[in-house]
């Protein structure tokens, strides 16, 4: 898998599961959105709204992945 090889060369962070899940959800949302826009289907509005909603909710996965990967030295934690 191309993404697996890329993650071995560079650090993809501590929680790769959230990264893969966020990419998968983005791809699914984008496919639904584009099919809803460009295909001549009778239920195009459902696909457009569902794709946009999935893309908006994928921001939660990206935010979670990013906040897990923030590194803070122990001296700055004031524990």
PyMOL Python script that loads the backbone (N, CA, C, O; Angstrom):
from pymol import cmd

cmd.read_pdbstr("""\
ATOM      1  N   UNK A   1       0.851  -1.178   0.000  1.00  0.00           N
ATOM      2  CA  UNK A   1       0.000   0.000   0.000  1.00  0.00           C
ATOM      3  C   UNK A   1       0.891   1.233   0.000  1.00  0.00           C
ATOM      4  O   UNK A   1       1.845   1.311   0.773  1.00  0.00           O
ATOM      5  N   UNK A   2       0.590   2.179  -0.847  1.00  0.00           N
ATOM      6  CA  UNK A   2       1.416   3.362  -1.023  1.00  0.00           C
ATOM      7  C   UNK A   2       1.484   4.195   0.244  1.00  0.00           C
ATOM      8  O   UNK A   2       2.555   4.687   0.599  1.00  0.00           O
ATOM      9  N   UNK A   3       0.362   4.364   0.934  1.00  0.00           N
ATOM     10  CA  UNK A   3       0.351   5.179   2.141  1.00  0.00           C
ATOM     11  C   UNK A   3       1.149   4.519   3.259  1.00  0.00           C
ATOM     12  O   UNK A   3       1.774   5.213   4.061  1.00  0.00           O
ATOM     13  N   UNK A   4       1.136   3.206   3.323  1.00  0.00           N
ATOM     14  CA  UNK A   4       1.929   2.487   4.319  1.00  0.00           C
ATOM     15  C   UNK A   4       3.418   2.667   4.093  1.00  0.00           C
ATOM     16  O   UNK A   4       4.180   2.812   5.050  1.00  0.00           O
ATOM     17  N   UNK A   5       3.841   2.660   2.835  1.00  0.00           N
ATOM     18  CA  UNK A   5       5.254   2.892   2.534  1.00  0.00           C
ATOM     19  C   UNK A   5       5.643   4.322   2.847  1.00  0.00           C
ATOM     20  O   UNK A   5       6.749   4.572   3.327  1.00  0.00           O
ATOM     21  N   UNK A   6       4.763   5.254   2.586  1.00  0.00           N
ATOM     22  CA  UNK A   6       5.036   6.660   2.872  1.00  0.00           C
ATOM     23  C   UNK A   6       5.169   6.887   4.371  1.00  0.00           C
ATOM     24  O   UNK A   6       6.008   7.676   4.808  1.00  0.00           O
ATOM     25  N   UNK A   7       4.357   6.209   5.152  1.00  0.00           N
ATOM     26  CA  UNK A   7       4.403   6.381   6.601  1.00  0.00           C
ATOM     27  C   UNK A   7       5.642   5.746   7.206  1.00  0.00           C
ATOM     28  O   UNK A   7       6.067   6.154   8.287  1.00  0.00           O
ATOM     29  N   UNK A   8       6.232   4.764   6.547  1.00  0.00           N
ATOM     30  CA  UNK A   8       7.462   4.176   7.075  1.00  0.00           C
ATOM     31  C   UNK A   8       8.647   5.114   6.868  1.00  0.00           C
ATOM     32  O   UNK A   8       9.551   5.174   7.701  1.00  0.00           O
ATOM     33  N   UNK A   9       8.640   5.838   5.763  1.00  0.00           N
ATOM     34  CA  UNK A   9       9.742   6.757   5.501  1.00  0.00           C
ATOM     35  C   UNK A   9       9.620   8.022   6.337  1.00  0.00           C
ATOM     36  O   UNK A   9      10.620   8.530   6.843  1.00  0.00           O
ATOM     37  N   UNK A  10       8.425   8.525   6.485  1.00  0.00           N
ATOM     38  CA  UNK A  10       8.171   9.731   7.261  1.00  0.00           C
ATOM     39  C   UNK A  10       7.235   9.377   8.398  1.00  0.00           C
ATOM     40  O   UNK A  10       6.477   8.410   8.322  1.00  0.00           O
ATOM     41  N   UNK A  11       7.300  10.162   9.438  1.00  0.00           N
ATOM     42  CA  UNK A  11       6.443   9.885  10.585  1.00  0.00           C
ATOM     43  C   UNK A  11       5.026  10.385  10.310  1.00  0.00           C
ATOM     44  O   UNK A  11       4.821  11.562  10.013  1.00  0.00           O
ATOM     45  N   UNK A  12       4.064   9.493  10.409  1.00  0.00           N
ATOM     46  CA  UNK A  12       2.663   9.866  10.230  1.00  0.00           C
ATOM     47  C   UNK A  12       2.001  10.166  11.561  1.00  0.00           C
ATOM     48  O   UNK A  12       0.789  10.369  11.619  1.00  0.00           O
ATOM     49  N   UNK A  13       2.761  10.196  12.603  1.00  0.00           N
ATOM     50  CA  UNK A  13       2.206  10.512  13.910  1.00  0.00           C
ATOM     51  C   UNK A  13       2.055   9.278  14.771  1.00  0.00           C
ATOM     52  O   UNK A  13       2.435   8.168  14.399  1.00  0.00           O
ATOM     53  N   UNK A  14       1.484   9.520  15.939  1.00  0.00           N
ATOM     54  CA  UNK A  14       1.358   8.431  16.902  1.00  0.00           C
ATOM     55  C   UNK A  14       0.137   7.572  16.660  1.00  0.00           C
ATOM     56  O   UNK A  14       0.166   6.381  16.970  1.00  0.00           O
ATOM     57  N   UNK A  15      -0.921   8.118  16.125  1.00  0.00           N
ATOM     58  CA  UNK A  15      -2.147   7.345  15.917  1.00  0.00           C
ATOM     59  C   UNK A  15      -2.467   7.305  14.417  1.00  0.00           C
ATOM     60  O   UNK A  15      -3.182   8.160  13.895  1.00  0.00           O
ATOM     61  N   UNK A  16      -1.932   6.317  13.759  1.00  0.00           N
ATOM     62  CA  UNK A  16      -2.096   6.183  12.318  1.00  0.00           C
ATOM     63  C   UNK A  16      -3.527   5.772  11.978  1.00  0.00           C
ATOM     64  O   UNK A  16      -3.994   6.021  10.867  1.00  0.00           O
ATOM     65  N   UNK A  17      -4.223   5.146  12.923  1.00  0.00           N
ATOM     66  CA  UNK A  17      -5.606   4.733  12.695  1.00  0.00           C
ATOM     67  C   UNK A  17      -6.495   5.932  12.387  1.00  0.00           C
ATOM     68  O   UNK A  17      -7.305   5.880  11.461  1.00  0.00           O
ATOM     69  N   UNK A  18      -6.353   7.012  13.155  1.00  0.00           N
ATOM     70  CA  UNK A  18      -7.149   8.207  12.882  1.00  0.00           C
ATOM     71  C   UNK A  18      -6.791   8.825  11.534  1.00  0.00           C
ATOM     72  O   UNK A  18      -7.657   9.368  10.849  1.00  0.00           O
ATOM     73  N   UNK A  19      -5.523   8.745  11.155  1.00  0.00           N
ATOM     74  CA  UNK A  19      -5.107   9.272   9.862  1.00  0.00           C
ATOM     75  C   UNK A  19      -5.754   8.492   8.726  1.00  0.00           C
ATOM     76  O   UNK A  19      -6.331   9.084   7.813  1.00  0.00           O
ATOM     77  N   UNK A  20      -5.661   7.160   8.777  1.00  0.00           N
ATOM     78  CA  UNK A  20      -6.274   6.336   7.735  1.00  0.00           C
ATOM     79  C   UNK A  20      -7.790   6.514   7.693  1.00  0.00           C
ATOM     80  O   UNK A  20      -8.385   6.574   6.617  1.00  0.00           O
ATOM     81  N   UNK A  21      -8.410   6.599   8.870  1.00  0.00           N
ATOM     82  CA  UNK A  21      -9.854   6.769   8.923  1.00  0.00           C
ATOM     83  C   UNK A  21     -10.282   8.126   8.358  1.00  0.00           C
ATOM     84  O   UNK A  21     -11.289   8.221   7.657  1.00  0.00           O
ATOM     85  N   UNK A  22      -9.513   9.171   8.666  1.00  0.00           N
ATOM     86  CA  UNK A  22      -9.831  10.500   8.140  1.00  0.00           C
ATOM     87  C   UNK A  22      -9.691  10.548   6.627  1.00  0.00           C
ATOM     88  O   UNK A  22     -10.519  11.150   5.943  1.00  0.00           O
ATOM     89  N   UNK A  23      -8.647   9.915   6.104  1.00  0.00           N
ATOM     90  CA  UNK A  23      -8.467   9.883   4.648  1.00  0.00           C
ATOM     91  C   UNK A  23      -9.586   9.092   3.985  1.00  0.00           C
ATOM     92  O   UNK A  23     -10.104   9.502   2.946  1.00  0.00           O
ATOM     93  N   UNK A  24      -9.960   7.966   4.574  1.00  0.00           N
ATOM     94  CA  UNK A  24     -11.049   7.153   4.023  1.00  0.00           C
ATOM     95  C   UNK A  24     -12.375   7.910   4.026  1.00  0.00           C
ATOM     96  O   UNK A  24     -13.110   7.882   3.039  1.00  0.00           O
ATOM     97  N   UNK A  25     -12.679   8.583   5.129  1.00  0.00           N
ATOM     98  CA  UNK A  25     -13.934   9.337   5.221  1.00  0.00           C
ATOM     99  C   UNK A  25     -13.924  10.500   4.234  1.00  0.00           C
ATOM    100  O   UNK A  25     -14.959  10.810   3.643  1.00  0.00           O
ATOM    101  N   UNK A  26     -12.771  11.150   4.042  1.00  0.00           N
ATOM    102  CA  UNK A  26     -12.682  12.222   3.051  1.00  0.00           C
ATOM    103  C   UNK A  26     -12.931  11.711   1.640  1.00  0.00           C
ATOM    104  O   UNK A  26     -13.631  12.352   0.856  1.00  0.00           O
ATOM    105  N   UNK A  27     -12.361  10.564   1.321  1.00  0.00           N
ATOM    106  CA  UNK A  27     -12.537  10.006  -0.024  1.00  0.00           C
ATOM    107  C   UNK A  27     -14.000   9.626  -0.260  1.00  0.00           C
ATOM    108  O   UNK A  27     -14.552   9.903  -1.324  1.00  0.00           O
ATOM    109  N   UNK A  28     -14.620   8.996   0.726  1.00  0.00           N
ATOM    110  CA  UNK A  28     -16.037   8.600   0.588  1.00  0.00           C
ATOM    111  C   UNK A  28     -16.919   9.838   0.434  1.00  0.00           C
ATOM    112  O   UNK A  28     -17.808   9.871  -0.417  1.00  0.00           O
ATOM    113  N   UNK A  29     -16.673  10.843   1.252  1.00  0.00           N
ATOM    114  CA  UNK A  29     -17.473  12.062   1.165  1.00  0.00           C
ATOM    115  C   UNK A  29     -17.288  12.778  -0.157  1.00  0.00           C
ATOM    116  O   UNK A  29     -18.255  13.279  -0.731  1.00  0.00           O
ATOM    117  N   UNK A  30     -16.055  12.833  -0.649  1.00  0.00           N
ATOM    118  CA  UNK A  30     -15.795  13.495  -1.919  1.00  0.00           C
ATOM    119  C   UNK A  30     -16.416  12.737  -3.085  1.00  0.00           C
ATOM    120  O   UNK A  30     -16.943  13.350  -4.014  1.00  0.00           O
ATOM    121  N   UNK A  31     -16.358  11.416  -3.044  1.00  0.00           N
ATOM    122  CA  UNK A  31     -16.973  10.615  -4.114  1.00  0.00           C
ATOM    123  C   UNK A  31     -18.483  10.823  -4.135  1.00  0.00           C
ATOM    124  O   UNK A  31     -19.072  11.018  -5.198  1.00  0.00           O
ATOM    125  N   UNK A  32     -19.111  10.781  -2.961  1.00  0.00           N
ATOM    126  CA  UNK A  32     -20.566  11.013  -2.911  1.00  0.00           C
ATOM    127  C   UNK A  32     -20.926  12.406  -3.412  1.00  0.00           C
ATOM    128  O   UNK A  32     -21.901  12.575  -4.144  1.00  0.00           O
ATOM    129  N   UNK A  33     -20.147  13.391  -3.021  1.00  0.00           N
ATOM    130  CA  UNK A  33     -20.417  14.765  -3.458  1.00  0.00           C
ATOM    131  C   UNK A  33     -20.277  14.908  -4.965  1.00  0.00           C
ATOM    132  O   UNK A  33     -21.135  15.509  -5.611  1.00  0.00           O
ATOM    133  N   UNK A  34     -19.213  14.367  -5.528  1.00  0.00           N
ATOM    134  CA  UNK A  34     -19.001  14.495  -6.969  1.00  0.00           C
ATOM    135  C   UNK A  34     -20.002  13.673  -7.782  1.00  0.00           C
ATOM    136  O   UNK A  34     -20.425  14.105  -8.854  1.00  0.00           O
ATOM    137  N   UNK A  35     -20.379  12.506  -7.290  1.00  0.00           N
ATOM    138  CA  UNK A  35     -21.405  11.718  -7.997  1.00  0.00           C
ATOM    139  C   UNK A  35     -22.731  12.460  -7.956  1.00  0.00           C
ATOM    140  O   UNK A  35     -23.462  12.482  -8.946  1.00  0.00           O
ATOM    141  N   UNK A  36     -23.045  13.059  -6.832  1.00  0.00           N
ATOM    142  CA  UNK A  36     -24.288  13.822  -6.728  1.00  0.00           C
ATOM    143  C   UNK A  36     -24.309  15.038  -7.635  1.00  0.00           C
ATOM    144  O   UNK A  36     -25.366  15.427  -8.133  1.00  0.00           O
ATOM    145  N   UNK A  37     -23.140  15.645  -7.855  1.00  0.00           N
ATOM    146  CA  UNK A  37     -23.086  16.837  -8.707  1.00  0.00           C
ATOM    147  C   UNK A  37     -23.119  16.469 -10.184  1.00  0.00           C
ATOM    148  O   UNK A  37     -23.870  17.067 -10.954  1.00  0.00           O
ATOM    149  N   UNK A  38     -22.312  15.491 -10.587  1.00  0.00           N
ATOM    150  CA  UNK A  38     -22.122  15.245 -12.014  1.00  0.00           C
ATOM    151  C   UNK A  38     -22.984  14.135 -12.600  1.00  0.00           C
ATOM    152  O   UNK A  38     -23.151  14.092 -13.819  1.00  0.00           O
ATOM    153  N   UNK A  39     -23.533  13.245 -11.801  1.00  0.00           N
ATOM    154  CA  UNK A  39     -24.373  12.184 -12.341  1.00  0.00           C
ATOM    155  C   UNK A  39     -25.815  12.676 -12.433  1.00  0.00           C
ATOM    156  O   UNK A  39     -26.281  13.432 -11.581  1.00  0.00           O
ATOM    157  N   UNK A  40     -26.497  12.245 -13.456  1.00  0.00           N
ATOM    158  CA  UNK A  40     -27.892  12.663 -13.625  1.00  0.00           C
ATOM    159  C   UNK A  40     -28.799  11.613 -12.967  1.00  0.00           C
ATOM    160  O   UNK A  40     -29.368  10.750 -13.636  1.00  0.00           O
ATOM    161  N   UNK A  41     -28.913  11.715 -11.652  1.00  0.00           N
ATOM    162  CA  UNK A  41     -29.737  10.792 -10.880  1.00  0.00           C
ATOM    163  C   UNK A  41     -30.916  11.556 -10.283  1.00  0.00           C
ATOM    164  O   UNK A  41     -30.863  12.774 -10.113  1.00  0.00           O
ATOM    165  N   UNK A  42     -31.963  10.828  -9.972  1.00  0.00           N
ATOM    166  CA  UNK A  42     -33.135  11.486  -9.396  1.00  0.00           C
ATOM    167  C   UNK A  42     -32.928  11.834  -7.924  1.00  0.00           C
ATOM    168  O   UNK A  42     -33.647  12.677  -7.387  1.00  0.00           O
ATOM    169  N   UNK A  43     -31.968  11.208  -7.270  1.00  0.00           N
ATOM    170  CA  UNK A  43     -31.700  11.472  -5.855  1.00  0.00           C
ATOM    171  C   UNK A  43     -30.355  12.187  -5.677  1.00  0.00           C
ATOM    172  O   UNK A  43     -29.637  11.922  -4.712  1.00  0.00           O
ATOM    173  N   UNK A  44     -30.015  13.080  -6.589  1.00  0.00           N
ATOM    174  CA  UNK A  44     -28.742  13.785  -6.555  1.00  0.00           C
ATOM    175  C   UNK A  44     -28.600  14.638  -5.312  1.00  0.00           C
ATOM    176  O   UNK A  44     -27.497  14.787  -4.786  1.00  0.00           O
ATOM    177  N   UNK A  45     -29.704  15.203  -4.831  1.00  0.00           N
ATOM    178  CA  UNK A  45     -29.618  16.088  -3.670  1.00  0.00           C
ATOM    179  C   UNK A  45     -29.224  15.321  -2.409  1.00  0.00           C
ATOM    180  O   UNK A  45     -28.506  15.850  -1.561  1.00  0.00           O
ATOM    181  N   UNK A  46     -29.688  14.084  -2.283  1.00  0.00           N
ATOM    182  CA  UNK A  46     -29.292  13.259  -1.152  1.00  0.00           C
ATOM    183  C   UNK A  46     -27.791  13.017  -1.156  1.00  0.00           C
ATOM    184  O   UNK A  46     -27.142  13.093  -0.113  1.00  0.00           O
ATOM    185  N   UNK A  47     -27.235  12.722  -2.343  1.00  0.00           N
ATOM    186  CA  UNK A  47     -25.799  12.463  -2.441  1.00  0.00           C
ATOM    187  C   UNK A  47     -24.981  13.716  -2.157  1.00  0.00           C
ATOM    188  O   UNK A  47     -23.945  13.641  -1.496  1.00  0.00           O
ATOM    189  N   UNK A  48     -25.425  14.847  -2.639  1.00  0.00           N
ATOM    190  CA  UNK A  48     -24.694  16.099  -2.401  1.00  0.00           C
ATOM    191  C   UNK A  48     -24.703  16.448  -0.918  1.00  0.00           C
ATOM    192  O   UNK A  48     -23.658  16.770  -0.353  1.00  0.00           O
ATOM    193  N   UNK A  49     -25.852  16.390  -0.292  1.00  0.00           N
ATOM    194  CA  UNK A  49     -25.936  16.736   1.131  1.00  0.00           C
ATOM    195  C   UNK A  49     -25.202  15.722   2.004  1.00  0.00           C
ATOM    196  O   UNK A  49     -24.551  16.100   2.978  1.00  0.00           O
ATOM    197  N   UNK A  50     -25.302  14.444   1.665  1.00  0.00           N
ATOM    198  CA  UNK A  50     -24.607  13.425   2.447  1.00  0.00           C
ATOM    199  C   UNK A  50     -23.093  13.560   2.298  1.00  0.00           C
ATOM    200  O   UNK A  50     -22.363  13.455   3.284  1.00  0.00           O
ATOM    201  N   UNK A  51     -22.624  13.789   1.088  1.00  0.00           N
ATOM    202  CA  UNK A  51     -21.189  13.975   0.873  1.00  0.00           C
ATOM    203  C   UNK A  51     -20.650  15.188   1.596  1.00  0.00           C
ATOM    204  O   UNK A  51     -19.566  15.136   2.178  1.00  0.00           O
ATOM    205  N   UNK A  52     -21.395  16.283   1.565  1.00  0.00           N
ATOM    206  CA  UNK A  52     -20.956  17.487   2.270  1.00  0.00           C
ATOM    207  C   UNK A  52     -20.968  17.283   3.778  1.00  0.00           C
ATOM    208  O   UNK A  52     -20.080  17.770   4.478  1.00  0.00           O
ATOM    209  N   UNK A  53     -21.958  16.573   4.277  1.00  0.00           N
ATOM    210  CA  UNK A  53     -22.029  16.303   5.718  1.00  0.00           C
ATOM    211  C   UNK A  53     -20.892  15.384   6.162  1.00  0.00           C
ATOM    212  O   UNK A  53     -20.308  15.593   7.225  1.00  0.00           O
ATOM    213  N   UNK A  54     -20.579  14.381   5.368  1.00  0.00           N
ATOM    214  CA  UNK A  54     -19.476  13.475   5.704  1.00  0.00           C
ATOM    215  C   UNK A  54     -18.151  14.234   5.681  1.00  0.00           C
ATOM    216  O   UNK A  54     -17.307  14.020   6.550  1.00  0.00           O
ATOM    217  N   UNK A  55     -17.955  15.115   4.704  1.00  0.00           N
ATOM    218  CA  UNK A  55     -16.731  15.907   4.665  1.00  0.00           C
ATOM    219  C   UNK A  55     -16.627  16.837   5.871  1.00  0.00           C
ATOM    220  O   UNK A  55     -15.540  17.029   6.416  1.00  0.00           O
ATOM    221  N   UNK A  56     -17.736  17.405   6.283  1.00  0.00           N
ATOM    222  CA  UNK A  56     -17.717  18.288   7.453  1.00  0.00           C
ATOM    223  C   UNK A  56     -17.417  17.496   8.726  1.00  0.00           C
ATOM    224  O   UNK A  56     -16.681  17.970   9.592  1.00  0.00           O
ATOM    225  N   UNK A  57     -17.979  16.305   8.841  1.00  0.00           N
ATOM    226  CA  UNK A  57     -17.723  15.496  10.033  1.00  0.00           C
ATOM    227  C   UNK A  57     -16.321  14.898  10.043  1.00  0.00           C
ATOM    228  O   UNK A  57     -15.816  14.534  11.105  1.00  0.00           O
ATOM    229  N   UNK A  58     -15.690  14.792   8.885  1.00  0.00           N
ATOM    230  CA  UNK A  58     -14.321  14.282   8.862  1.00  0.00           C
ATOM    231  C   UNK A  58     -13.346  15.260   9.503  1.00  0.00           C
ATOM    232  O   UNK A  58     -12.238  14.877   9.878  1.00  0.00           O
ATOM    233  N   UNK A  59     -13.746  16.507   9.629  1.00  0.00           N
ATOM    234  CA  UNK A  59     -12.893  17.466  10.327  1.00  0.00           C
ATOM    235  C   UNK A  59     -12.679  17.070  11.779  1.00  0.00           C
ATOM    236  O   UNK A  59     -11.647  17.403  12.362  1.00  0.00           O
ATOM    237  N   UNK A  60     -13.635  16.368  12.372  1.00  0.00           N
ATOM    238  CA  UNK A  60     -13.448  15.871  13.740  1.00  0.00           C
ATOM    239  C   UNK A  60     -12.305  14.860  13.801  1.00  0.00           C
ATOM    240  O   UNK A  60     -11.520  14.859  14.749  1.00  0.00           O
ATOM    241  N   UNK A  61     -12.216  14.003  12.789  1.00  0.00           N
ATOM    242  CA  UNK A  61     -11.127  13.028  12.755  1.00  0.00           C
ATOM    243  C   UNK A  61      -9.778  13.709  12.550  1.00  0.00           C
ATOM    244  O   UNK A  61      -8.787  13.342  13.180  1.00  0.00           O
ATOM    245  N   UNK A  62      -9.747  14.711  11.660  1.00  0.00           N
ATOM    246  CA  UNK A  62      -8.494  15.428  11.440  1.00  0.00           C
ATOM    247  C   UNK A  62      -8.072  16.195  12.685  1.00  0.00           C
ATOM    248  O   UNK A  62      -6.885  16.237  13.008  1.00  0.00           O
ATOM    249  N   UNK A  63      -9.015  16.797  13.382  1.00  0.00           N
ATOM    250  CA  UNK A  63      -8.703  17.527  14.609  1.00  0.00           C
ATOM    251  C   UNK A  63      -8.209  16.572  15.688  1.00  0.00           C
ATOM    252  O   UNK A  63      -7.269  16.893  16.415  1.00  0.00           O
ATOM    253  N   UNK A  64      -8.824  15.418  15.799  1.00  0.00           N
ATOM    254  CA  UNK A  64      -8.389  14.418  16.772  1.00  0.00           C
ATOM    255  C   UNK A  64      -6.986  13.927  16.448  1.00  0.00           C
ATOM    256  O   UNK A  64      -6.147  13.828  17.344  1.00  0.00           O
ATOM    257  N   UNK A  65      -6.718  13.622  15.195  1.00  0.00           N
ATOM    258  CA  UNK A  65      -5.394  13.154  14.804  1.00  0.00           C
ATOM    259  C   UNK A  65      -4.343  14.221  15.083  1.00  0.00           C
ATOM    260  O   UNK A  65      -3.260  13.913  15.580  1.00  0.00           O
ATOM    261  N   UNK A  66      -4.655  15.461  14.768  1.00  0.00           N
ATOM    262  CA  UNK A  66      -3.689  16.538  14.982  1.00  0.00           C
ATOM    263  C   UNK A  66      -3.429  16.759  16.472  1.00  0.00           C
ATOM    264  O   UNK A  66      -2.281  16.930  16.883  1.00  0.00           O
ATOM    265  N   UNK A  67      -4.479  16.758  17.272  1.00  0.00           N
ATOM    266  CA  UNK A  67      -4.284  17.032  18.694  1.00  0.00           C
ATOM    267  C   UNK A  67      -3.604  15.871  19.412  1.00  0.00           C
ATOM    268  O   UNK A  67      -2.954  16.092  20.434  1.00  0.00           O
ATOM    269  N   UNK A  68      -3.729  14.646  18.916  1.00  0.00           N
ATOM    270  CA  UNK A  68      -2.987  13.527  19.487  1.00  0.00           C
ATOM    271  C   UNK A  68      -1.495  13.680  19.193  1.00  0.00           C
ATOM    272  O   UNK A  68      -0.664  13.258  19.997  1.00  0.00           O
ATOM    273  N   UNK A  69      -1.151  14.271  18.068  1.00  0.00           N
ATOM    274  CA  UNK A  69       0.241  14.383  17.654  1.00  0.00           C
ATOM    275  C   UNK A  69       0.950  15.625  18.183  1.00  0.00           C
ATOM    276  O   UNK A  69       2.132  15.810  17.894  1.00  0.00           O
ATOM    277  N   UNK A  70       0.286  16.470  18.936  1.00  0.00           N
ATOM    278  CA  UNK A  70       0.960  17.625  19.516  1.00  0.00           C
ATOM    279  C   UNK A  70       1.895  17.130  20.614  1.00  0.00           C
ATOM    280  O   UNK A  70       1.486  16.404  21.521  1.00  0.00           O
ATOM    281  N   UNK A  71       3.141  17.532  20.515  1.00  0.00           N
ATOM    282  CA  UNK A  71       4.120  17.127  21.514  1.00  0.00           C
ATOM    283  C   UNK A  71       4.451  18.328  22.384  1.00  0.00           C
ATOM    284  O   UNK A  71       4.791  19.401  21.885  1.00  0.00           O
ATOM    285  N   UNK A  72       4.347  18.133  23.674  1.00  0.00           N
ATOM    286  CA  UNK A  72       4.613  19.185  24.636  1.00  0.00           C
ATOM    287  C   UNK A  72       5.641  18.658  25.630  1.00  0.00           C
ATOM    288  O   UNK A  72       5.430  17.605  26.232  1.00  0.00           O
ATOM    289  N   UNK A  73       6.750  19.374  25.812  1.00  0.00           N
ATOM    290  CA  UNK A  73       7.739  18.903  26.788  1.00  0.00           C
ATOM    291  C   UNK A  73       7.182  18.883  28.199  1.00  0.00           C
ATOM    292  O   UNK A  73       6.304  19.675  28.540  1.00  0.00           O
ATOM    293  N   UNK A  74       7.697  17.974  29.020  1.00  0.00           N
ATOM    294  CA  UNK A  74       7.199  17.831  30.384  1.00  0.00           C
ATOM    295  C   UNK A  74       7.416  19.093  31.219  1.00  0.00           C
ATOM    296  O   UNK A  74       6.661  19.341  32.159  1.00  0.00           O
ATOM    297  N   UNK A  75       8.421  19.884  30.897  1.00  0.00           N
ATOM    298  CA  UNK A  75       8.690  21.105  31.655  1.00  0.00           C
ATOM    299  C   UNK A  75       7.579  22.137  31.489  1.00  0.00           C
ATOM    300  O   UNK A  75       7.336  22.937  32.393  1.00  0.00           O
ATOM    301  N   UNK A  76       6.914  22.125  30.358  1.00  0.00           N
ATOM    302  CA  UNK A  76       5.862  23.095  30.098  1.00  0.00           C
ATOM    303  C   UNK A  76       4.488  22.656  30.570  1.00  0.00           C
ATOM    304  O   UNK A  76       3.531  23.418  30.436  1.00  0.00           O
ATOM    305  N   UNK A  77       4.355  21.461  31.115  1.00  0.00           N
ATOM    306  CA  UNK A  77       3.044  20.952  31.516  1.00  0.00           C
ATOM    307  C   UNK A  77       2.612  21.444  32.890  1.00  0.00           C
ATOM    308  O   UNK A  77       1.432  21.344  33.225  1.00  0.00           O
ATOM    309  N   UNK A  78       3.522  21.966  33.691  1.00  0.00           N
ATOM    310  CA  UNK A  78       3.213  22.483  35.035  1.00  0.00           C
ATOM    311  C   UNK A  78       2.503  21.439  35.898  1.00  0.00           C
ATOM    312  O   UNK A  78       1.479  21.724  36.518  1.00  0.00           O
ATOM    313  N   UNK A  79       3.052  20.246  35.930  1.00  0.00           N
ATOM    314  CA  UNK A  79       2.465  19.196  36.750  1.00  0.00           C
ATOM    315  C   UNK A  79       3.163  19.100  38.079  1.00  0.00           C
ATOM    316  O   UNK A  79       2.801  18.265  38.907  1.00  0.00           O
TER     317      UNK A  79
END
""", "prot")
cmd.dss("prot")
cmd.show_as("cartoon", "prot")
cmd.util.cbc("prot")
cmd.orient("prot")
